[in-house]
Amino acid sequence: MRKLFSRQLVEARHEMLSIYEAVDLTLHDAVTAFLTSDKKLANKTKKATLQIDARCANLEAVCYNLIATQGPVASDFRLLQTIIYIDFNLQRMTDKVRQIARAAKHKVKADIQLPAELNDLILREADCVYRVVGSSISALVNNDMSIVCGLSDQDEPVHQIYEEFFRTYNRMSAPELSDDSSYDDLRRTIMVSRYLDRTASISIDAACRLTFLLTGQRLTASDLVDIDEDELESMRVPSGEGVVLDPKTDAQYVAKLPLDEVGEQLRHLIESLNDDDEVDADDGEVVATEE
Amino acid sequence: MSVYQSAPTPESSAIIAKDFDFWYGDFHALTGLDVNIARNKITAFIGPSGCGKSTFLRCMNRMNDLIEGTHVSGSMSLDGNNIYAPGVDPVDLRRRVGMIFQQPNPFPKSIYENVAFGPRLQGVTSKSDLDDIVEESLKRANLWKEVSNQLSKDGLALSGGQQQRLCIARVLAVQPDVLLMDEPCSAIDPTSVQKVEDLMAELAPEMTIIIVTHSMQQAARISDYTAFFLQEVAGEPATLIEYGQTDAIFTSPMDRRTEDYITGRFG
């Protein structure tokens, strides 16, 4: 039973990472749909978020089922608690992604031309959010608490751009917001900046749960500001196979992430996976030639 | 070297073992035990078979004295008094430190006589006093409602779970300070297990309870503190690996061996 349970824990962890990857990729699509006014992509993104919701619901059920049937303790229990918590936050992030996709659809429907300055700010804010999400995933794959400690700093530019976005919006001159209707339409689209800001915050919340997984202590992002990395490392407690996996195995489940948005370690892991694939493909060609 | 996670302080402890070792003849069974058992709390001893949990439990009321050739070193005190000091009466100690075993072992007597046995030995002769003690003890053991109209029935005719609660009532009748329970639920059905666990929770505020159990769920459910014992090498003495608040032990054990044992990776 222990072997089966261990396999179930590992599968749950992989599914969590895979959903995280899906949320990240869908976020890219939602932002692209918004910036390029691509209604088709917005529709596709919205459908993708519904599929993610279903996966999240299933993962939650799997975790509660394991708790009910296996009576987990220690690192097994911490892992399941962590997965449930992150899964919940992934659902919240997915909801924000869906809101962005909806805003994109509305933008096309109402034929809103977002001022270039605001468009640029959304693009910049989204770039920062991608990095926060990429770092969050990197922390989870590598069990790296030092990345978690740095997430608040990474979130700072997101929040600054978000504030800049609203300052810019408020300073806009009347001719650019010619009538009430376009004013309201525009107001609905500018919430995208808020959704992006929230997505980054939720991702940080989710990643911070890594400290509970590895130390048993519930530490928030604000707690981590006052804790030295070495001190955090010294708080680590022993963990089982569900927690300490071969990161290379984990990396397979997030391999589609843009490499410039993830941590260095994870980037190397994904690159090595790609290299392995190329070697396999080369081997395949040789065999084909010989045949 | 044992790991301690918020273990009880000496001031809050009923039993204190210091540098305690135990031998069965030449065989060194336990070594280097430093354990404070919290007063009026439930403490669980866990560990693989043969790791010395029951041996250590039996040291607490000197039950091992009945085995020829056993000896101890270090100290073990109950409420500040060394229980291995010369002059300590083991029989009186066992009245203060009662014990429940894996297999219910009622005397082949009536339910009433089972419970009245201890008080009679202590000199209680008044019928009304004995009646009160029997009723009170059976009530505290959550058995009164089931047997109040059949007190003359043979104790051995009760179900396994009822027999175990009868044994608990028999111990409670002599008003012990400490209750030692050596796998008390391993031979009874789940419903009876729940009743015994409820009973332990009810008794704990006024009694120090120590339970040896192989059920991790039971230890996690009912105990305030948990101690993990292990004999790492066959033939070598067992020792305490980790001890502390149950929540901490079962959520984030600090020793790899505890983590591996409670999650079922060995043992």
Interface residues (C-beta under 8 A of the other chain):
Chain A: M1 R2 F5 G71 P72 V73 A74 S75 D76 F77 R78 T215 G216 Q217 V237 P238 S239 G240
Chain B: M216 Q217 A220 A248 F250 T251 S252 P253 M254 D255 R256 T258 E259 D260 I262 T263 G264 R265
